[in-house]
Amino acid sequence: MELLTSPQSYDICFSVASLVLICVTLFIHLSEDKYYSKQGHIFGALVIDALLLNIMGLFHALYLYNEFMHDLIGYNNNCYIVLAEKMLTYLIPYLSITYLMSIFQIEPDGPLRKAILIIPTMYSVFFYPIGYFTGFFFYFDEVGKLVYNYPQAATVNIGVDLYYAFATYLLLKYTKTISSEKASALWVYYFLMMVGVPIRIVTKSSSIFEFSVSLTLLLCVYTFQNPSEFVDRLTGTSTRNALNFTISTNLLQKREFTLFGIHIDRFNAILGEKSSEVAAAMVSQVTEYLKGLSPDKVVFYPNMEDFILIFQGVTPDEVVIERTAEQIRKRFKDTWTILDEEIKLYESPYAIGFPDEVGSLERYNEVRGVLDKAIGKQGKDMLRMADLNLKIVEHDKKIDSIVKHALDDGLLEVYYQPIYSPSTGRFSSCEALLRLKDPQLGFISPAILMPIAERNGTILSIDRFVIESVCEMFQETDVRRHGLDYVELNLSVVDCIQTNLYDNVMNMLSKYQVKPSEINFEITETYEQGITSVMDENITKLTEAGIAFSMDDFGTGYSNLVRIATTPVDLFKLDKSIIQSAFESETSYMVMINLIKIIKALKKEIVAEGVETGEQARQLIKLGCDHIQGFFYARPMPRDQFLQFLRDHNG
């Protein structure tokens, strides 16, 4: 028992170990990049306080247990060292609570609350100088140890207890907004500091408390002061986790704030075609500009196409939001110079008010899905919550769940729509179309299905399912003998930018012994707006391997003659909206005729989609369309029905 209660046996060792730990912590802290300035400054103050505390503690221990240092320091200087050590000790709880508040972005409102927060510490700090001169609270014995006069000396710990109680309340309320690792680190931090007090009383030594402080600060520097979870080191932007944390903590504090977003159209595709250096420079330049508009100089970058600013105490209708939107509009009218390259970006601003419009993080994530759909239709005007049809949020949420589990639940099936070739009088090709049939909701339109699949990440597995289904049909049936030359199937932009697309497709064809010429991938007319070097390489390699490409929905996007001539496709599919309007308006008919002439002049083939009448079919064949697709000939049908159709019509 004497070993545990005799300070001489461990004081100096603990003091040296504690000093080493705090020096390591200080070195790590100084070497880290600082992103959350207030949190970083408070933590720095904590580390400096702990460093000085450990130095004072070590000198006091050396004075007590080393004869040379005893004579060198002297009795009076030792008393001053002990007073400084005690005042630094009682600064720790205040700095710890303000550090905790900075983590959870809590600001005390008004001077009264700020005063209440600091009063216990002020009492403790003034307690020691007053006690030294009056002898009312404590005195120094003949060997230089501080001896308390109880019960009046016990009042110094009341403030510490109040801080610990407040810290416990904050931890219980807010740690659910952070990861379990960070929550555990905070609980350990306050537990070690709390148990350090009774240990100090029992052992009559402060060195163990100082050691526990150093240990907990080292723990913090590897969790909260290591901001990789909240900040992208390459660009300096705050991450999705940081945004979720900010939203959650603000909502818990019942704060009013506005989330101001800037959606940059096809920014993901633009970044993809650039080198990593240019891409990082582009994000950094946009971030630095937006920091100048952000009240707290923080810019969130939760996904590849959105930048977000948070305006505290502001509603979406206030002047500052509209003024910010106007400044952004003006800036984006000009190009961005990135490493000597001029790049044009197109923005779509939006604003969401918390908590009046959105009251939870879950609700925000639901609204985001509707927001993504609405942004493209809104143009350059700022999109507000009032512009959204939130009635479909719950429906979208249900469909999202259905799509996520569609493959596992066996809800997906590939249908085939025959395509007629006038030159042969046969149905020599078809389009593979995905169908999802839910037991409760019935068929879910591909127009709804595919955007949701792209958003929730299932699009790649769905694309593989379609390709494999087509390959299985070629292998398992006699479609070739009945005149089917090739199958057209849609290829998503998400798949096009996968570096392993070529290998995956060729391996699939090899597995089922399907010729590359029997596959035709459809890409949309607007694909060039999002083309990347990876996409370009994939299309080139697949084309060289013998796989043909066609442009789907032609005539609905932003066509020009140069793009038509340079697009790496063999076949253009005239969108059904062009066909239908051509037979309703003479002007539209002339537009269609000119489109057909241009494509034929380039020696490309044409598929006319959406043909519903015999008159439409005859006119389109007369105008030179190579293939006719539509309900006039056949609707999309399951595989077995499609096989029978070929047997019946191709002989």
N, C-alpha and C positions, 0 to 999 in steps of 0.2 A: 504493500500500500504506500510505503514511503517513496518508492520509485515514481509512483503516479502523482503524488502530491508535493514532491520536492522540485521546485522550478529549476534548480541548478542542474538537474539531470537532463533537461530537454530544452530549456529556454533558448540558449544560444543556437543549438542545432535547428530548432524550429524557425528561429528568426532568420538564419542564413538560408534555409530551404525556402522559406516564404519570400525572401528578397530575390532569390534566383527565379522563382516562379513569376513574380510580378515583373521582373526585367524581361523575361521571355514574352510575357503578355504585352508589355509596352512595345517591344520590338515588332511583334506580329501586327499590333494595331497600327503602328506607324507605317508599316509596309503595305497595308491594305488600302485599296482605293476607297474614297469616301463618297457615298451617294446620298445617304440620309443625314444631312449636316447636323441637325439638332441632336439626333440620336448619337451620332459619332462624337460630337463635342461633349455631351454628357458622359459618355463612356470614357472618353479621354480624361475628363476631370476625375472620374472614379479611379482610373488607373494611376494618375498622378497622386491623388489623395492616398491611395493604398501604398504607393511607392514611398512617399514621405513617412507614412505611418510605420512601415516596416523598417525604414532607416532609424527613426526615433526609437522603435522597439529594440532594435539590435544594439544601439548605443546604450540604452538603459540596461539591457542584459549584460553587456560587457562591463558597464560600471559596477554592477552588482557582483559579478563572478570572475572578473579579471583584475588582478591587483594593479597592473600597469595602467589599464584604461581607467580604473577607479581614481588613481592619482592624476591622470591626465585630464579627465573630464571635470572632476571636482563636484562637491556636494551641491552647490547652488546651480551649476549648469545642468546637473542631473535633474533637479527639480523642474527647470524650464523645459528640458527634454520630455519629461513625463507629462507636464501640462500640455505641450504640443501634441504628444501622442494621443492623449485623451480627447482633445478637441478634434483631431483628425478622425479618431474613432467614431465620434458622434456626428461627424459629417457624412459618414458612409450611409446610414439609413436614409437621409434626405436625398442624397445623390442617387441611391438605389431606387427610391420611389419615383423620382423624376425620370430616371432612365426607363423604368417600367412604363410610365405614362407616355414617354416619347415613342416607345415601341408600338403601343396601341393608339398612337396619335391622339392622345387626350390632352386638351389644353384647359387649365383652370380658368373659369370665366370670372373676370373682374378682379380688382385689387384685393377684395376681402378674402376670396378663396385662396389667392396666392399667399396672402399673409398667414392664413390658417395653416397652409401647407408648410411654411417655413418657421413658424413660431416655436414648435418643439425643438427644432435644431438650434435656433437662436438661444433658447433657454439653456440647452446643454452646453453650447459653446461658451456662453457668459458664466455658466455655473463654475467653471474651473478657475478663471482669473479671480472671481469674487471669493471663491472658497480659499484660494491661496492666501489672499490678504486678510480674510476675516477668520479663518480657521473654523467656520461654522459647519461646513460640509465635510471637510477632511483635513488631514495634516500629514506631514512627512516625518517618518520616524528617524531614528539616529543613523540607520544604514541607507536612507534615501528611498524607502518604499512609501507609496501613498497609502494612507490608512483612512478609510471612510468613517464618518460619524453617522451612525444609524439612529432613528429612521429617516432623518431629513435627507441623507445622501441618496436614499432609494428613489427620490423624486426625479433624478436624472434619467431613470429608465422608463418613466411614464411615456415620454415622447417616443422612445424606441418601440414600445408596445403598441402605441397608436399607429406608427408607420407599418409595423408588421400586420396589424389588423386590416389596415387599408389595402396593403399589398395582397393579402389573402382574398379580400373582396374582389379586387381587380383580376386576380388570377382565376378565380372561380367564374367570373363573368366573361372574360375575354379570351382565355386560352383556347377556347373552341374555334377561334378564328385562325389559329396557326397550326402548323404541323405538330404531330405528337412529339417529335424530336425537340422542337423548340419549346413546347410546353413543358416537357420533362426537364429541360435545362433551367427554365425559370423556377420551377418548383424546387429543384435541387439547390439553386442559388440561394433562395430565401430560407430553405431548411438549414443549410450549412451555416448561414449567418445567424439564424435563430439559436441553433444548438451551441454556437460558439460562445454565447453569453453565459449560460449556466456552467459550461466547461471552464470558462475564465474565472467564475466565482469559486468553483470547487477547487481548481488547481492554483488559485491565487496568481495566475499568470495570464498575460494578454497575448503571448506568442502563438498559442493555438488558434485564437480568434483571428489573428493576423494571417496565419497560414490558411485558414478556411476562406478568408476574403480573397487571398491570392489565387487559391484553387478555383473558386467560383468565377472569378474574372477571366481566368484562362479558359474555363468552360464556355463563357459567353463570347469570347473572341473567336471561338471556333464555330459558333452557331449564329448569333444575331449580328456579329460584326464581320461575318463572312457572307456577303450578300448575294451569292450566286443564284439562290432561289428566287430572289426578288429583282435582280438587276442583270441585264446582259452586259458582260464586261466589254464585248467587242464594240457595241454601239452606245452604251450608256443609258439605254432605255429600260424602263421598269417592265417587268414581265406580267403575264396573265395572273400568276400567283400573287404578285404585288397588287394588281388591280382588285382581285377577289378579296384580298385582305383589307384593302382600303375601303371597299364598299361595305364589307361586313362590320368593320369596327365603327364606321360612321353611322350605319343603321342601328347598331347596338346603343350608340350614344344619342340616338334620335336627332341627329343633325340633318339639317336641310342642305342639300348640295345638288349641283347639276353635273352630269356626265356629258361632256362635249366631245363628240367623236368626229374624226376626219377620215372618211373612207377614200382610199386612193384606188381608182378603178384599175384592175388588172395589175396591181403593184407586184403581186406574187410572180406573175409571168415575166414582168419586166426585170425583176431581180434575178430570176432564173437564167436569163440569157446573158447576164453579166458575169464577170469574174468575181470571186469572193471579195477582192479588194474594192472593186467598184460598187458591189452590192452593199458592203458594210459602210462605205463612204456615203452612199446615197441615203441609207437609213440614218446615219449620223448627222448628215446635213439637214434633213427634214426635222430630225429631233432637236437639233440646236435652234432651228428657227422657231419651232413650236414652244421650246422652253422660254423664249422671250415673251410668249403670250400667256404662259401658264402662271397663275398666281404664286404657286410654290416651287416653280422651276422644275416640276416633275412631269415627265411625259411617259405614258404607258403605251406599250406596243404588244397587245395581247395576241394578235394574229398577224398574218403576213400582209394584210391590206388595210388595217385600221390603226390610227394613232388616237390616243384619248387623253384629254385634260380634265382635271377635277376643279370645279369652282365651288368653294365652300360658302354656305349662307346665301346662295343665289338660286333663283328659279329660272327655268328655261326662257321665260318671257322678258327677262330683264335686259336692259340696254347693253350691258357688258357682253352678253352672249351674242347678240346680233352684231355688235361692233367687232367682236372677235371673228365671227363668220365672214364679215365683210373684208377684214384684213387678209384672211386666208384666201378668199376669192381673188383679191387683187394679186397676191403673191403667186398663186398658181396659174394666173394668166401668162406669166413669164416662164421661160424654161429654167431648168436647174443645171448648173454647170458642175459636173462630177468628173474630177480628174481630166479636165480639158474636153469632156464630152457633153454636148448639149442634149438634155433629156426633157421631154414634155410630159407632165403629169396632170391627171384630171381628178379633181376632188369632189366629194359629196359629203357635206357636213350634216351632222344630226345632233340632237340634244334630248336628254332624258332627265327628268326631275325625280329626285329621291327625297323623302319617301312617299310623296303624294302620288306620283305616277307609278312608281315601282317600289315595293316595300320589302323586298328580300332579294338575296343573291340568286336564289332559284328562279324567282320570277324574272329577273334580269336576263338570265340565260335563256329562258323561254322566249322572251320578247326579242332577243337578238336574232332568233330564227326568222321571225316575221320582218324584222328590220332589214336583214340581208336581202329579202325578196323585194322590199319596197324601195331600197336605195337606188336600184337601177332605173326604176320608173320615175323617181322624183326629179331627176335632172340636177341642176345646180342649186336649187332652192334648199334651204335648210329643212331637214326632215324632223318633225316633232312627233311625240307620242300620239297626239290627236289625229295625225295623218294615218296611223296604223289601224288595221282591222284586227283588233286583239281577240275577236270572237273565234278566230281560227287558231289561236295559240294552243288551246287544249287539244284541238283536233290534230294539229301538227305534232304535238307531243306524243299522242297515241300512235300516229303513223310512224314517227321516228322509231318508236319501240318495235313496231311491226317490221320495219325495214331492217333493223339491226339483227333480228332473229329470223328473217325470212328464209335464208338458206338452211339454217338448222331445222326450221319447222317445215321445210318442204313446200313453201308457198310459191316458189318461183317456177316459171315454165317458159320455154321459148316457143313463140308462135312464128309462122312463116307466111309472108304475103307474096304470092307469085307475081313475077314481072314479065310482061308479054314483049316479045321481040318481033316486030312486024316483018323484018327481013326474012325470018325463018318460019313465021307463023306458029312458033312454039313458045313455051314458057321456059326459057333457058336460064333464068336466074330468079332469085327471090331475096327478100329482105328479112333478116332474123330480128324479131321484135320481142322484147322482154315483157312478160305479163306477171303481175302479182295479184293473187286472189286470196283475200283474207276471209275466214269463215263468217265473220260478223259484218265487215264493211264491204265485202264483195271485191270486184276488180278495182285496183288503185291505179290511176292513170300514170303512165311513164313521165308525164310532165310534172307530176308531183313526186313520184318515186325517185327519179334520178337526181334532182337537186338535193333531196334529203340524204340520199346515199353518198353524194359527194361531201355533204356537210358532216355526216357522222362517221365517215371513213370506211364504209362498206363497199364503195364503188369499185375498188380493185378486185375484191372477191366476186362481186356480181359480174364484172366484165369477164373474169376468168370462167365463170359458170356459163356465160353465153358462148364464148369461144369453144369451150369444151363440148357443150351441147351440140354445136354445129359440126364439130369434128366427129363426134360420136355418130351423128346422123350419116355422114359420109361413109364411115366405117361399117356401120351396122345395117345399112339399107342399100337398095339398088337405085338410088336417085340418079347416079351417073348414067345408068343404062336407059333411064327414062328422060334424059335430055337436060338435066341440071348441070350447067357449066360452072357456076360459082354462086356464092352466097354473100350478100352485102350485110355487114353488121356494124353497129355504131362503136366507135372507140372514143372514150372520154378523154378530155384534156388531161385529167389527172393521170390516166394511164400513159398518155403520150410523153409525159415528163419523167417517167420512171426510167432510170438508167438500165434496168434489166429487162425492158419491154421486148427488145429484139430476141434475146435468149429465151424468154418465157414463151413467146409466140412460136418460134422455130422448134422448140422442144415439144410443144403441144402438137404441132403439125406432124412432127416425126413420130411421136407416140401413136397417133391414130392413122398414120400413112396418108395424110392429106397433102395434096400438092399446093404450093404457094399460090398458083394461079386460080385455085378454087376458092380463095378468100379475097374479099374486097372490103377494106375498112372505110367507113364513112366518117369524115370530119366535118365540122360545121363551117359555114362561110366566114364566121368571125374568128376562126382559129388563129389567124395571123396576128390579131391584136395581142394574143397571149403567147406567141411562139417563143420558144427558148432554144438555146443551142442544143440542149438534150433532145427536145422534140424534133428539131430539124434533123439531127443525126439519126434518130429512130426512124423517121419517115424515109430518109435516104437509104438506110440499110435494108429496111423492109421492102422498099421498092426495088432495090438491086437484087433482092432475093426472089423477086417474082410476084410479090403481093401488090395488087392494084389498090389505088385510093380513089374515092369519089367525094365530091363536095356536096354535103347534104344541105337542104333548106336554102338552096341558091336563090338569090333575088330578094332576100329579106334583110340583108345586112348592109355593108358599106362597100359594095363592089366598085372597082374601077378597072379600066382596061389593062393597066400594067399588072395589077394583081391577078386578073384572070389569066393573063399570058404566062405568068411566072409561077402560078400555083402548081405544086407537084401532084396533080390528079389527072386521071384519064377520063373521068366521067363526071358530069355535072347533073345534079338532081334539081330540076325546077320545082320550087316549093309549091304546094297545093294552093296557097293563097294567091300566087301569081296566076295559076291556071284558072281558078274560079273567077277572079276579077277580070281576066282577059275575055271571058265569055259573058260578062255583064257590062263591059264598057269598051267602046271603040278605042279610046286612048290606051287603056290597059292592054288591049289586044295588040296594038302597035308596039308597045313596050316589050311584050313577050316575043313578038316576031323578031325585033332587033336583037334581043338577048340570044335567041336561037341562032340568028345569022352570025353573030360574033363568035359564039362557041363553035359553030360548025367551021367557020373560017380558020379557027385554031386547030382544026382536026381533032376535036374532042367529041366524045359521045354524050348524048343527052337522055336522061330519064325524066319523063313527065309524071309527077306525083299527083295524087288526089283526083284522078280521072273518074268521073261518076256517070257519064252518059256516053252513048255511042257516037253522038255528034262531036263531043269533045275529043274522043279517041280518033275519029276519022280526020278531023282538022289537024291534030297534033302529028299524026302520021304523015299527012300531006305536007306539013311544014318541015319535016325532016327529023322528028324525034326518033331516036333509035330504040327506046324502050318505053313502055307504058305501064304505069302502076296505079292501081286504084280500085275502088269498090265495083266499077263497071265489070272488071274481070274477076276479081276475087277479093274477099276480105282476109285479114290475117287468120290463120287456122293452126291448130295443134299439129304436131309432127305426123301422126298417123293419117290424119285427114289430108294433110298436104301431100303425102306420098300417094294417096289414092287419087288426088286431084291431078298429079303429074301422069299417072297411069291412064286416067280417063282422057286427058287433053293432049298429051304428047305422044300417045300411041305406044 
